């Protein structure tokens, strides 16, 4: 231990006036406070003794008085009658690296009176040890909080990414990050190409009111020119249509005049059939191509090449960054107004009006976006008791992110980043007891905690110099509307969606409900179905044969489905196979269907029949039954085989018998026990299978043990 002055060791302070002793009232206060102390580092037997550190925390020092003498035992060491120092174990008890004068045995009388005596009497060494223990405990707690906080941050990022991936799977489009054109090629390193990536302070220098006014005047002049051109085009078309009608009327007049002259001259006129039409040998596609293309006015006239390079057309991203929350909206309103005023007509319309930048201020997030109250977030799989021990300051709350986010205004482009002073700060994650304290509040800037009086674990004041300043993040949150509101089927979810993140669709809920249902259901019986043979089946394959098999199922109960084996290349199969159908109740129908097995594609249905309850209960059914032909002609097939299949009348030989084992939902107590418990549990009735399993397990656990004389040695 390094040498320390008497005034710095354990916070000791000497009263300048001699004879001043520790106040008895302070001892009484300590004695009253000590039993109620809840320090985890003090044993129960020491709670009756005062903790002098409370006075040090309150006053910053501990008052003491000078010692009047040196104790005989344990003072300056053991001495002989002649005054010689005995060099025993106390004399050589110095710790490694400790100064010799810091040992009371080597100290003098004056040093003992002013330093060692008050130090031992005020329990300075004990306080130092307790401070070290508390410091180690605080450091250990800080390490645990740091690790747990870092793990929760990772889980929050992973599960938020799962929600984002699910939204991208359901969405038809997504917004990539806006990248500067200069990153693509050096030829784009110009002012106009790099305009969208400039910060706010640089955009204020470039996009001045005069520049924006000149850009709007250019759009007005181009719009006026296009409107005049469209007006002249329309007038020219009207003139051409009028000339066409005049020319046609003149030809009709000439033909009528020539016919009149022929009639006066006694000549037979030319026979004309008004209903005669020239034959048209063109195809429908040729007629569609021959028709003139209809001129469709674009929704946004600024998409034409005449407007290329203008700020309100090609740099809307920069305008949104220059006027956050309203730049893109005002630009869109101005271009829409210009598109409406480009329609042909006379007199020409007024030029587009200048949008009012001052009247449409950015609305508050709570008023403009009521949907922010319902933020889509993922819950990390951590219990609340564990989350309560994590520093919540370092977790990204989705609601706070939504309140400080930038709304996405385009479906295929991310919005511009906000200005740096308005970004949400990120707390510095440090592995120390000050930053990992659960009482550390959220900060908005570097000086918000300067006026607060914070203290650490040991009661010492914490200033802003002890706290790492929050950092400006390199990313910014973007608020995007959920995809479910724009989908025709909001209940649809991707197949790979995580169960804890996505809401279950009605189909999934129904499937989970069916899986939890008891099977076979209560009140059901078992059917013994013997499939004999069939004849007269259609020829489903092109080769002229079928590969039939039979499926038996209780109507509306998929879990009761059973089927026979496949008989290849025959229309008169013979199975002679017994099937067991479970879950049948009185009143249910038994569906029997014959399929043709195909190597590729779905199997073809050949025939089907539905058997009523009256034919099954109580005497059963045994005989031949005619089935309905359900074969559907598909693809190319020989006409003779097609006619044969349509004329087929399939017949099935079958035997059905219902058992008397009605399921009443009663379960024996042994069904919930494993084989070992069924053998060893008192009062249990073991089965033969359980006894055999127990014997097999016993034989598998046997190991050879070597024997030495009369002693047994356990194998290692």
C-alpha positions as CSV (number, residue, x, y, z in Angstrom):
1,X,0.0,0.0,0.0
2,X,1.3,3.4,-0.9
3,X,2.0,5.9,1.8
4,X,-0.9,8.2,2.6
5,X,-1.2,11.2,4.8
6,X,-3.1,11.0,8.1
7,X,-5.8,13.3,6.7
8,X,-6.5,11.2,3.6
9,X,-6.6,7.7,5.0
10,X,-10.3,6.6,5.3
11,X,-11.5,10.1,5.3
12,X,-10.0,11.0,8.8
13,X,-9.9,14.6,9.9
14,X,-8.2,16.1,12.9
15,X,-10.0,18.7,14.9
16,X,-7.8,21.8,15.4
17,X,-8.9,22.3,18.9
18,X,-7.2,19.8,21.2
19,X,-9.2,17.7,23.6
20,X,-12.1,17.5,21.1
21,X,-13.7,14.0,21.2
22,X,-16.3,12.3,19.1
23,X,-19.8,13.6,19.9
24,X,-21.9,11.1,21.9
25,X,-25.0,12.2,20.0
26,X,-23.5,10.9,16.8
27,X,-22.8,7.5,18.5
28,X,-26.4,7.4,19.6
29,X,-27.6,8.2,16.1
30,X,-25.3,5.4,14.7
31,X,-26.6,3.0,17.4
32,X,-30.2,3.7,16.4
33,X,-29.5,3.4,12.6
34,X,-27.3,0.4,12.7
35,X,-29.9,-2.3,13.6
36,X,-32.1,-1.2,10.7
37,X,-29.2,-1.3,8.2
38,X,-29.9,-3.6,5.2
39,X,-26.3,-3.7,3.9
40,X,-25.7,-7.2,2.3
41,X,-22.0,-7.0,3.1
42,X,-22.3,-6.8,6.9
43,X,-23.0,-10.0,8.8
44,X,-25.9,-10.2,11.2
45,X,-23.6,-10.3,14.2
46,X,-22.0,-6.9,13.3
47,X,-25.3,-5.0,12.8
48,X,-25.2,-3.8,16.4
49,X,-21.9,-1.9,15.8
50,X,-22.1,1.5,14.2
51,X,-20.9,1.9,10.6
52,X,-18.6,4.9,10.7
53,X,-18.9,5.3,6.9
54,X,-22.3,6.9,7.4
55,X,-20.7,9.9,9.0
56,X,-18.1,10.0,6.3
57,X,-20.9,9.9,3.6
58,X,-22.8,12.7,5.4
59,X,-19.9,14.9,6.5
60,X,-17.1,13.8,4.2
61,X,-14.8,13.1,7.2
62,X,-14.7,11.5,10.6
63,X,-13.7,13.6,13.6
64,X,-11.1,12.1,16.0
65,X,-8.9,13.2,18.9
66,X,-5.2,12.7,19.5
67,X,-4.1,9.7,21.6
68,X,-2.7,10.5,25.0
69,X,-0.4,7.5,25.1
70,X,0.7,4.3,23.5
71,X,-1.0,1.0,24.7
72,X,1.3,-1.6,26.3
73,X,0.1,-4.5,24.1
74,X,0.0,-4.1,20.3
75,X,1.4,-0.6,20.4
76,X,5.0,-0.2,19.5
77,X,5.7,-3.9,19.8
78,X,6.9,-6.1,22.6
79,X,10.0,-4.9,24.5
80,X,12.2,-6.2,27.2
81,X,12.7,-4.8,30.7
82,X,15.7,-3.0,29.4
83,X,13.6,-1.4,26.6
84,X,14.9,-3.5,23.8
85,X,12.4,-4.3,20.9
86,X,11.6,-8.0,20.5
87,X,11.5,-8.9,16.8
88,X,8.8,-11.4,16.8
89,X,6.1,-12.3,14.2
90,X,4.4,-8.9,14.8
91,X,7.7,-7.1,13.9
92,X,8.0,-9.0,10.6
93,X,4.2,-8.9,9.7
94,X,4.6,-6.2,7.0
95,X,2.7,-6.9,3.8
96,X,4.6,-7.0,0.5
97,X,4.9,-3.6,-1.1
98,X,4.0,-1.8,2.1
99,X,6.1,1.0,3.7
100,X,7.7,0.1,7.0
101,X,6.5,3.2,8.8
102,X,2.9,2.2,8.0
103,X,3.3,-0.7,10.5
104,X,2.6,0.5,14.1
105,X,5.4,-1.7,15.4
106,X,8.0,0.3,13.5
107,X,6.4,3.7,14.2
108,X,7.4,6.1,16.9
109,X,5.4,7.6,19.7
110,X,4.5,10.8,17.9
111,X,3.4,8.8,14.8
112,X,1.3,6.6,17.0
113,X,-0.3,9.6,18.7
114,X,-1.3,11.4,15.6
115,X,-1.8,8.6,13.0
116,X,-1.9,5.0,14.0
117,X,-3.9,5.4,17.2
118,X,-6.8,7.4,15.6
119,X,-6.6,5.1,12.6
120,X,-7.2,2.0,14.6
121,X,-9.7,3.6,17.0
122,X,-11.9,4.8,14.1
123,X,-11.7,1.4,12.2
124,X,-10.2,2.9,9.1
125,X,-8.8,-0.4,7.9
126,X,-12.2,-2.1,8.3
127,X,-13.8,0.7,6.4
128,X,-11.2,0.3,3.6
129,X,-12.0,-3.4,3.3
130,X,-15.7,-2.8,3.2
131,X,-15.3,-0.1,0.6
132,X,-13.2,-2.5,-1.5
133,X,-15.9,-5.2,-1.1
134,X,-18.6,-2.9,-2.1
135,X,-16.6,-1.6,-5.0
136,X,-16.0,-5.2,-6.2
137,X,-19.7,-6.0,-5.8
138,X,-20.7,-2.8,-7.7
139,X,-18.2,-3.7,-10.5
140,X,-19.6,-7.3,-10.6
141,X,-23.2,-5.9,-10.8
142,X,-22.1,-3.5,-13.5
143,X,-20.6,-6.4,-15.5
144,X,-23.8,-8.4,-15.1
145,X,-25.9,-5.5,-16.1
146,X,-23.6,-4.7,-19.1
147,X,-23.8,-8.3,-20.4
148,X,-27.6,-8.6,-19.9
149,X,-28.2,-5.2,-21.5
150,X,-26.0,-6.1,-24.5
151,X,-27.9,-9.4,-24.9
152,X,-31.3,-7.7,-24.7
153,X,-30.1,-5.2,-27.3
154,X,-29.1,-8.1,-29.6
155,X,-32.5,-9.8,-29.1
156,X,-34.3,-6.5,-29.7
157,X,-32.4,-6.1,-33.0
158,X,-33.0,-9.7,-34.1
159,X,-36.7,-9.7,-33.4
160,X,-37.2,-6.3,-34.9
161,X,-35.4,-7.6,-38.0
162,X,-37.8,-10.5,-38.1
163,X,-40.8,-8.2,-38.1
164,X,-39.2,-6.2,-40.9
165,X,-38.4,-9.3,-42.9
166,X,-42.0,-10.5,-42.5
167,X,-43.3,-7.1,-43.7
168,X,-41.0,-7.3,-46.7
169,X,-42.2,-10.8,-47.5
170,X,-45.9,-9.6,-47.5
171,X,-45.2,-6.3,-49.3
172,X,-45.0,-6.0,-53.1
173,X,-42.4,-3.3,-52.9
174,X,-39.9,-1.9,-50.3
175,X,-37.9,1.2,-49.9
176,X,-34.1,1.0,-50.4
177,X,-31.7,3.5,-49.0
178,X,-31.1,6.7,-50.9
179,X,-27.5,6.7,-52.1
180,X,-25.6,9.5,-53.7
181,X,-25.0,9.3,-57.4
182,X,-21.3,10.0,-56.9
183,X,-21.0,6.5,-55.4
184,X,-22.0,5.0,-58.7
185,X,-19.4,6.8,-60.9
186,X,-17.1,9.8,-60.8
187,X,-18.9,11.5,-63.6
188,X,-21.8,12.2,-61.2
189,X,-19.5,14.3,-58.9
190,X,-21.3,17.5,-59.8
191,X,-23.4,20.0,-57.9
192,X,-26.7,18.9,-59.4
193,X,-26.0,15.2,-59.1
194,X,-24.9,15.5,-55.4
195,X,-27.7,17.8,-54.4
196,X,-29.9,15.1,-52.9
197,X,-27.1,14.0,-50.5
198,X,-26.3,17.5,-49.1
199,X,-27.0,18.3,-45.4
200,X,-29.4,21.0,-44.3
201,X,-26.8,23.7,-43.8
202,X,-25.5,23.3,-47.3
203,X,-28.9,23.1,-48.9
204,X,-29.8,26.5,-47.3
205,X,-26.9,28.0,-49.2
206,X,-27.9,26.4,-52.5
207,X,-31.7,26.3,-52.4
208,X,-32.3,30.0,-51.7
209,X,-35.7,31.6,-52.3
210,X,-34.4,33.2,-55.5
211,X,-33.2,29.9,-56.9
212,X,-36.5,28.2,-56.1
213,X,-38.5,31.1,-57.6
214,X,-36.4,30.8,-60.8
215,X,-37.1,27.1,-61.0
216,X,-40.8,27.6,-60.6
217,X,-40.8,30.3,-63.3
218,X,-39.0,27.8,-65.6
219,X,-41.7,25.2,-65.0
220,X,-44.4,27.9,-65.7
221,X,-42.8,28.9,-69.0
222,X,-42.4,25.3,-70.1
223,X,-46.0,24.5,-69.2
224,X,-47.2,27.6,-71.1
225,X,-45.3,26.5,-74.2
226,X,-46.6,23.0,-74.0
227,X,-50.1,24.3,-73.5
228,X,-49.8,26.5,-76.6
229,X,-48.4,23.5,-78.6
230,X,-51.3,21.3,-77.5
231,X,-53.8,24.0,-78.4
232,X,-52.3,24.3,-82.0
233,X,-52.3,20.5,-82.3
234,X,-55.9,20.4,-81.5
235,X,-56.8,23.2,-83.8
236,X,-54.8,21.6,-86.7
237,X,-56.7,18.3,-86.1
238,X,-60.0,20.2,-86.3
239,X,-58.9,21.9,-89.5
240,X,-57.8,18.5,-91.0
241,X,-61.2,17.0,-90.1
242,X,-63.0,19.9,-91.7
243,X,-61.0,19.7,-94.9
244,X,-61.7,15.9,-95.0
245,X,-65.4,16.5,-94.7
246,X,-65.4,19.2,-97.4
247,X,-63.4,17.1,-99.8
248,X,-65.8,14.2,-99.3
249,X,-68.8,16.4,-99.8
250,X,-67.3,17.8,-103.0
251,X,-66.7,14.3,-104.4
252,X,-70.3,13.3,-103.6
253,X,-71.5,16.4,-105.4
254,X,-69.4,15.7,-108.5
255,X,-70.6,12.1,-108.6
256,X,-74.3,13.2,-108.4
257,X,-73.7,15.8,-111.1
258,X,-72.1,13.2,-113.5
259,X,-75.0,10.8,-112.9
260,X,-77.5,13.6,-113.8
261,X,-75.6,14.4,-117.1
262,X,-75.6,10.7,-118.1
263,X,-79.3,10.4,-117.4
264,X,-79.9,13.6,-119.6
265,X,-77.8,12.1,-122.4
266,X,-79.8,8.9,-122.4
267,X,-76.9,6.8,-121.1
268,X,-77.4,4.2,-118.4
269,X,-75.9,5.4,-115.1
270,X,-73.4,3.4,-113.1
271,X,-75.1,1.0,-110.8
272,X,-74.1,1.6,-107.2
273,X,-75.0,-0.6,-104.2
274,X,-75.0,1.5,-101.0
275,X,-74.7,-1.7,-98.9
276,X,-71.6,-3.0,-100.7
277,X,-68.5,-3.2,-98.6
278,X,-65.0,-4.1,-99.7
279,X,-64.1,-7.5,-98.3
280,X,-61.6,-7.3,-95.3
281,X,-59.1,-10.1,-95.2
282,X,-57.1,-8.6,-92.3
283,X,-56.7,-10.4,-89.0
284,X,-57.9,-8.9,-85.8
285,X,-54.3,-8.1,-84.7
286,X,-53.6,-6.3,-88.0
287,X,-56.7,-4.2,-87.5
288,X,-55.6,-3.3,-84.0
289,X,-52.2,-2.2,-85.3
290,X,-53.8,-0.2,-88.1
291,X,-55.8,1.9,-85.7
292,X,-54.1,5.2,-84.7
293,X,-52.7,5.3,-81.2
294,X,-54.7,7.3,-78.7
295,X,-52.8,10.1,-77.2
296,X,-53.1,9.8,-73.4
297,X,-52.1,12.7,-71.4
298,X,-49.7,11.8,-68.6
299,X,-50.7,12.2,-65.0
300,X,-47.6,14.2,-64.3
301,X,-46.6,16.4,-67.2
302,X,-43.2,17.0,-65.5
303,X,-42.1,13.5,-66.5
304,X,-41.5,14.8,-70.0
305,X,-37.9,15.5,-71.0
306,X,-38.6,19.2,-71.3
307,X,-38.5,19.4,-67.5
308,X,-35.3,17.4,-67.0
309,X,-32.8,18.9,-64.5
310,X,-35.2,21.2,-62.7
311,X,-35.3,21.2,-58.9
312,X,-39.0,20.6,-58.5
313,X,-38.8,17.6,-60.8
314,X,-35.5,15.7,-60.4
315,X,-34.5,16.9,-56.9
316,X,-37.6,16.4,-54.8
317,X,-35.5,14.5,-52.3
318,X,-33.4,17.6,-51.7
319,X,-36.5,19.8,-51.3
320,X,-37.9,17.4,-48.7
321,X,-34.5,17.6,-46.8
322,X,-34.6,21.4,-47.2
323,X,-38.2,21.7,-45.9
324,X,-38.7,18.6,-43.7
325,X,-42.3,17.2,-43.6
326,X,-43.6,19.5,-46.3
327,X,-41.1,19.8,-49.2
328,X,-42.2,16.8,-51.1
329,X,-45.9,17.5,-50.5
330,X,-45.6,21.1,-51.8
331,X,-43.6,20.1,-54.8
332,X,-46.1,17.4,-55.7
333,X,-49.0,19.9,-55.4
334,X,-47.2,22.4,-57.6
335,X,-46.4,19.8,-60.3
336,X,-50.0,18.5,-60.2
337,X,-51.3,22.0,-60.7
338,X,-48.9,22.4,-63.7
339,X,-50.2,19.1,-65.2
340,X,-53.8,20.3,-64.9
341,X,-53.1,23.7,-66.6
342,X,-51.4,22.1,-69.6
343,X,-54.7,21.0,-71.2
344,X,-55.4,22.6,-74.6
345,X,-57.9,25.4,-74.8
346,X,-58.4,29.1,-75.4
347,X,-57.8,31.4,-73.7
348,X,-54.8,29.8,-72.0
349,X,-55.2,29.1,-68.2
350,X,-53.4,31.0,-65.5
351,X,-49.9,29.7,-64.6
352,X,-49.5,27.4,-61.6
353,X,-49.6,29.2,-58.3
354,X,-46.7,29.3,-56.0
355,X,-47.2,27.0,-52.9
356,X,-47.3,28.8,-49.6
357,X,-44.3,27.5,-47.6
358,X,-45.3,29.4,-44.4
359,X,-48.9,28.3,-44.1
360,X,-48.3,24.6,-44.3
361,X,-46.0,24.1,-41.3
362,X,-44.9,20.8,-40.2
363,X,-47.7,19.3,-38.0
364,X,-46.9,17.6,-34.8
365,X,-46.3,13.9,-34.9
366,X,-49.2,13.1,-32.6
367,X,-51.7,15.1,-34.7
368,X,-50.4,14.1,-38.1
369,X,-50.0,10.4,-37.4
370,X,-52.6,8.9,-35.0
371,X,-51.4,5.5,-36.1
372,X,-48.2,6.0,-34.2
373,X,-50.0,5.0,-31.1
374,X,-50.2,1.5,-32.4
375,X,-46.6,0.7,-33.2
376,X,-45.8,-2.8,-34.5
377,X,-43.0,-4.3,-32.4
378,X,-41.6,-7.6,-31.5
379,X,-41.3,-8.9,-27.9
380,X,-38.0,-10.3,-27.0
381,X,-38.2,-13.8,-25.3
382,X,-37.0,-12.6,-21.9
383,X,-39.0,-12.8,-18.7
384,X,-40.1,-9.5,-17.1
385,X,-38.0,-10.2,-13.9
386,X,-34.9,-10.4,-16.1
387,X,-35.8,-7.3,-18.0
388,X,-36.3,-5.4,-14.8
389,X,-32.6,-5.8,-14.0
390,X,-31.5,-4.5,-17.4
391,X,-30.7,-0.8,-17.9
392,X,-33.8,0.4,-19.8
393,X,-32.0,3.6,-20.9
394,X,-30.0,1.6,-23.5
395,X,-33.0,-0.1,-25.0
396,X,-34.7,1.4,-28.1
397,X,-38.3,1.9,-27.2
398,X,-40.4,1.6,-30.4
399,X,-42.7,4.4,-29.3
400,X,-39.9,6.8,-28.7
401,X,-38.4,5.8,-32.1
402,X,-41.7,6.5,-33.8
403,X,-42.0,9.9,-32.1
404,X,-38.5,10.9,-33.5
405,X,-38.8,9.1,-36.9
406,X,-39.1,10.4,-40.4
407,X,-42.2,9.4,-42.3
408,X,-41.8,7.6,-45.6
409,X,-43.6,9.5,-48.3
410,X,-42.6,7.5,-51.4
411,X,-43.2,3.7,-51.7
412,X,-39.9,3.0,-53.4
413,X,-37.5,5.4,-51.7
414,X,-36.5,6.2,-48.2
415,X,-37.0,9.7,-46.8
416,X,-34.0,12.0,-46.4
417,X,-32.2,11.9,-43.0
418,X,-33.2,14.5,-40.4
419,X,-30.9,17.2,-39.3
420,X,-28.3,16.2,-36.7
421,X,-29.6,18.3,-33.8
422,X,-33.0,16.7,-34.1
423,X,-31.8,13.1,-34.1
424,X,-32.4,10.8,-31.2
425,X,-29.3,10.4,-29.1
426,X,-27.9,7.0,-28.2
427,X,-26.6,6.4,-24.7
428,X,-23.0,5.2,-24.4
429,X,-23.0,1.6,-23.2
430,X,-20.1,1.4,-20.7
431,X,-19.1,-1.3,-18.3
432,X,-19.0,0.7,-15.1
433,X,-21.2,1.1,-12.1
434,X,-22.2,4.7,-13.0
435,X,-23.5,4.0,-16.4
436,X,-25.1,0.7,-15.6
437,X,-27.0,2.1,-12.6
438,X,-30.7,1.5,-12.9
439,X,-31.4,5.1,-11.8
440,X,-29.6,6.6,-14.8
441,X,-32.3,8.7,-16.5
442,X,-32.7,9.3,-20.2
443,X,-30.8,12.3,-21.5
444,X,-31.7,14.5,-24.4
445,X,-28.4,16.5,-24.7
446,X,-25.0,16.7,-23.0
447,X,-25.9,19.2,-20.3
448,X,-29.4,18.1,-19.2
449,X,-28.0,16.5,-16.1
450,X,-25.7,19.4,-15.1
451,X,-28.1,20.8,-12.5
452,X,-29.1,17.5,-10.9
453,X,-27.3,16.1,-7.9
454,X,-26.7,12.5,-8.7
455,X,-24.7,10.1,-6.4
456,X,-23.1,6.8,-7.1
457,X,-23.2,3.6,-5.0
458,X,-20.9,5.0,-2.3
459,X,-22.7,8.3,-1.9
460,X,-20.2,10.4,-3.8
461,X,-21.6,13.1,-6.1
462,X,-21.7,12.3,-9.8
463,X,-21.0,15.1,-12.3
464,X,-21.2,15.3,-16.0
465,X,-17.5,14.7,-16.2
466,X,-18.1,11.1,-14.9
467,X,-20.8,10.4,-17.5
468,X,-20.0,9.6,-21.1
469,X,-21.9,11.9,-23.4
470,X,-24.6,10.3,-25.6
471,X,-23.6,9.7,-29.2
472,X,-25.3,10.8,-32.4
473,X,-26.4,7.6,-34.3
474,X,-25.3,7.0,-37.8
475,X,-28.8,5.6,-38.7
476,X,-32.2,7.2,-38.4
477,X,-35.6,5.6,-37.8
478,X,-38.2,5.7,-40.6
479,X,-41.9,5.3,-39.9
480,X,-43.6,3.0,-42.5
481,X,-47.3,2.0,-42.6
482,X,-47.9,-1.7,-42.0
483,X,-48.6,-3.8,-45.0
484,X,-51.7,-5.4,-43.6
485,X,-53.8,-2.3,-44.2
486,X,-53.1,-2.4,-47.9
487,X,-53.6,-6.1,-48.5
488,X,-56.8,-7.7,-49.8
489,X,-56.4,-10.5,-47.3
490,X,-54.9,-9.0,-44.1
491,X,-54.9,-12.4,-42.4
492,X,-52.3,-13.8,-44.8
493,X,-48.9,-14.5,-43.3
494,X,-45.7,-16.0,-44.8
495,X,-45.1,-19.6,-44.2
496,X,-41.7,-18.9,-42.5
497,X,-43.1,-16.2,-40.2
498,X,-42.1,-16.6,-36.6
499,X,-45.0,-17.7,-34.4
500,X,-44.2,-15.0,-31.7
501,X,-44.2,-12.2,-34.2
502,X,-47.1,-12.7,-36.6
503,X,-50.7,-12.8,-35.7
504,X,-52.2,-16.2,-36.5
505,X,-54.6,-16.3,-39.4
506,X,-58.1,-17.9,-39.0
507,X,-56.9,-20.9,-41.0
508,X,-54.0,-21.4,-38.6
509,X,-56.3,-20.9,-35.6
510,X,-58.6,-23.6,-37.0
511,X,-55.7,-25.9,-37.7
512,X,-54.3,-25.5,-34.2
513,X,-57.8,-26.1,-32.7
514,X,-58.2,-29.3,-34.7
515,X,-54.8,-30.5,-33.5
516,X,-55.8,-30.0,-29.9
517,X,-59.0,-31.8,-30.3
518,X,-59.3,-35.3,-28.8
519,X,-58.9,-38.1,-31.3
520,X,-60.9,-40.2,-31.8
521,X,-63.7,-38.0,-30.6
522,X,-66.0,-38.9,-27.7
523,X,-68.9,-41.0,-28.8
524,X,-67.2,-42.4,-32.0
525,X,-66.9,-46.0,-33.1
526,X,-64.4,-47.9,-35.1
527,X,-65.3,-49.4,-38.5
528,X,-63.7,-52.6,-40.0
529,X,-63.7,-52.2,-43.7
530,X,-62.6,-55.1,-46.0
531,X,-62.0,-54.0,-49.6
532,X,-62.5,-57.1,-51.8
533,X,-62.2,-56.1,-55.5
534,X,-63.5,-53.7,-58.1
535,X,-64.4,-54.0,-61.8
536,X,-65.3,-51.7,-64.7
537,X,-62.9,-48.9,-63.8
538,X,-62.0,-46.3,-66.4
539,X,-58.6,-46.4,-68.2
540,X,-57.0,-43.3,-66.9
541,X,-53.5,-43.7,-68.4
542,X,-52.8,-43.0,-72.1
543,X,-51.3,-46.5,-72.3
544,X,-54.8,-47.8,-71.8
545,X,-54.6,-49.0,-68.1
546,X,-55.0,-47.6,-64.6
547,X,-53.1,-48.0,-61.2
548,X,-56.1,-47.9,-58.8
549,X,-56.1,-47.6,-55.0
550,X,-59.0,-46.8,-52.6
551,X,-59.3,-44.1,-50.0
552,X,-61.9,-44.5,-47.1
553,X,-62.7,-41.4,-45.0
554,X,-65.5,-40.3,-42.7
555,X,-67.0,-37.1,-44.2
556,X,-65.6,-33.9,-42.6
557,X,-62.8,-35.8,-40.7
558,X,-59.5,-35.8,-42.4
559,X,-57.8,-37.7,-39.6
560,X,-59.9,-40.7,-40.3
561,X,-58.5,-41.2,-43.8
562,X,-57.0,-44.6,-44.7
563,X,-56.1,-46.1,-48.0
564,X,-55.2,-49.4,-49.7
565,X,-52.2,-50.4,-51.6
566,X,-51.8,-49.6,-55.4
567,X,-52.6,-52.3,-58.0
568,X,-50.8,-51.5,-61.2
569,X,-52.0,-51.9,-64.8
570,X,-55.6,-53.1,-64.3
571,X,-59.2,-52.0,-64.5
572,X,-60.4,-55.0,-62.4
573,X,-58.2,-54.8,-59.3
574,X,-58.3,-57.3,-56.4
575,X,-57.1,-56.0,-53.0
576,X,-58.6,-58.3,-50.3
577,X,-57.3,-55.8,-47.7
578,X,-58.7,-54.9,-44.3
579,X,-58.8,-51.3,-43.2
580,X,-59.6,-49.7,-39.8
581,X,-61.5,-46.4,-39.9
582,X,-61.7,-44.5,-36.6
583,X,-63.8,-41.5,-35.6
584,X,-67.2,-42.6,-37.2
585,X,-70.4,-41.7,-35.4
586,X,-74.0,-42.6,-36.1
587,X,-75.2,-40.1,-38.7
588,X,-71.9,-39.7,-40.5
589,X,-71.3,-40.7,-44.1
590,X,-68.5,-43.0,-45.1
591,X,-66.9,-41.8,-48.4
592,X,-65.1,-44.4,-50.6
593,X,-63.1,-43.1,-53.5
594,X,-61.0,-44.8,-56.2
595,X,-57.9,-42.9,-57.4
596,X,-55.4,-43.6,-60.2
597,X,-51.8,-43.3,-59.0
598,X,-49.7,-41.0,-61.2
599,X,-46.0,-40.5,-60.9
600,X,-46.2,-36.8,-61.9
601,X,-49.0,-34.5,-60.9
602,X,-52.1,-35.1,-58.8
603,X,-53.8,-38.4,-58.8
604,X,-57.0,-38.8,-61.0
605,X,-60.3,-39.6,-59.4
606,X,-62.0,-42.6,-61.1
607,X,-65.0,-43.5,-59.0
608,X,-66.7,-42.6,-55.7
609,X,-69.6,-43.7,-53.5
610,X,-71.1,-42.5,-50.2
611,X,-72.4,-45.0,-47.8
612,X,-75.2,-43.9,-45.3
613,X,-75.4,-44.8,-41.6
614,X,-78.5,-47.0,-42.2
615,X,-76.4,-49.3,-44.4
616,X,-73.7,-49.7,-41.7
617,X,-75.5,-49.8,-38.4
618,X,-76.4,-52.1,-36.8
619,X,-75.9,-55.1,-39.1
620,X,-73.2,-53.8,-41.3
621,X,-72.8,-54.1,-45.1
622,X,-71.6,-57.0,-47.2
623,X,-72.0,-57.1,-51.0
624,X,-71.4,-55.4,-54.2
625,X,-72.2,-51.7,-54.7
626,X,-72.3,-49.6,-57.8
627,X,-70.1,-46.5,-57.8
628,X,-70.5,-43.3,-59.8
629,X,-68.1,-42.7,-62.6
630,X,-66.1,-39.5,-61.7
631,X,-63.4,-39.7,-64.4
632,X,-62.7,-36.4,-66.1
633,X,-61.3,-36.5,-69.7
634,X,-58.1,-34.4,-69.9
635,X,-55.5,-34.1,-72.6
636,X,-55.2,-36.0,-75.8
637,X,-56.5,-39.6,-75.7
638,X,-57.7,-42.2,-78.2
639,X,-61.4,-41.7,-79.0
640,X,-62.2,-45.4,-78.4
641,X,-60.7,-45.2,-74.8
642,X,-62.6,-42.0,-74.2
643,X,-65.9,-43.5,-75.1
644,X,-65.1,-46.6,-73.1
645,X,-64.3,-44.5,-70.0
646,X,-67.5,-42.5,-70.3
647,X,-69.6,-45.7,-70.5
648,X,-68.0,-47.4,-67.5
649,X,-70.1,-48.4,-64.5
650,X,-67.7,-49.3,-61.7
651,X,-68.7,-51.9,-59.2
652,X,-67.0,-52.4,-55.8
653,X,-67.2,-55.5,-53.5
654,X,-66.9,-54.4,-49.9
655,X,-67.7,-55.5,-46.3
656,X,-68.2,-53.0,-43.5
657,X,-68.8,-53.8,-39.8
658,X,-69.1,-51.3,-36.9
659,X,-67.6,-52.3,-33.6
660,X,-69.3,-51.8,-30.3
661,X,-66.3,-49.9,-28.7
662,X,-67.9,-46.5,-28.2
663,X,-65.3,-44.0,-27.1
664,X,-66.5,-42.5,-23.8
665,X,-63.5,-40.4,-23.0
666,X,-62.3,-42.5,-20.1
667,X,-58.6,-42.9,-19.7
668,X,-56.9,-45.2,-17.3
669,X,-54.4,-43.8,-14.8
670,X,-51.6,-45.9,-16.3
671,X,-51.7,-44.0,-19.7
672,X,-49.9,-41.0,-18.2
673,X,-47.1,-43.1,-16.7
674,X,-43.9,-44.2,-18.3
675,X,-43.0,-47.9,-18.3
676,X,-40.7,-47.5,-15.3
677,X,-43.4,-45.9,-13.2
678,X,-46.0,-48.4,-14.3
679,X,-43.8,-51.1,-12.8
680,X,-42.5,-49.3,-9.7
681,X,-45.4,-47.1,-8.7
682,X,-47.4,-48.5,-5.7
683,X,-51.0,-49.5,-6.7
684,X,-50.2,-49.5,-10.4
685,X,-51.2,-52.4,-12.6
686,X,-48.3,-53.0,-15.0
687,X,-48.9,-54.4,-18.4
688,X,-46.8,-57.1,-20.1
689,X,-45.3,-54.6,-22.4
690,X,-44.2,-52.3,-19.5
691,X,-42.6,-55.3,-17.8
692,X,-40.7,-56.3,-21.0
693,X,-39.5,-52.7,-21.5
694,X,-38.3,-52.5,-17.9
695,X,-36.4,-55.8,-18.3
696,X,-34.8,-54.5,-21.5
697,X,-33.7,-51.3,-19.8
698,X,-32.2,-53.3,-17.0
699,X,-30.2,-55.5,-19.3
700,X,-28.9,-52.5,-21.2
701,X,-27.7,-50.9,-18.0
702,X,-25.7,-53.9,-16.9
703,X,-21.9,-53.4,-17.0
704,X,-19.2,-55.9,-16.3
705,X,-17.4,-55.3,-12.9
706,X,-13.9,-56.7,-12.4
707,X,-13.3,-58.7,-9.3
708,X,-10.1,-58.9,-7.3
709,X,-10.2,-61.5,-4.5
710,X,-13.0,-60.7,-2.1
711,X,-13.3,-57.1,-3.2
712,X,-15.2,-55.5,-6.0
713,X,-13.7,-52.6,-7.9
714,X,-15.9,-50.1,-9.6
715,X,-14.9,-49.4,-13.2
716,X,-13.8,-45.9,-14.0
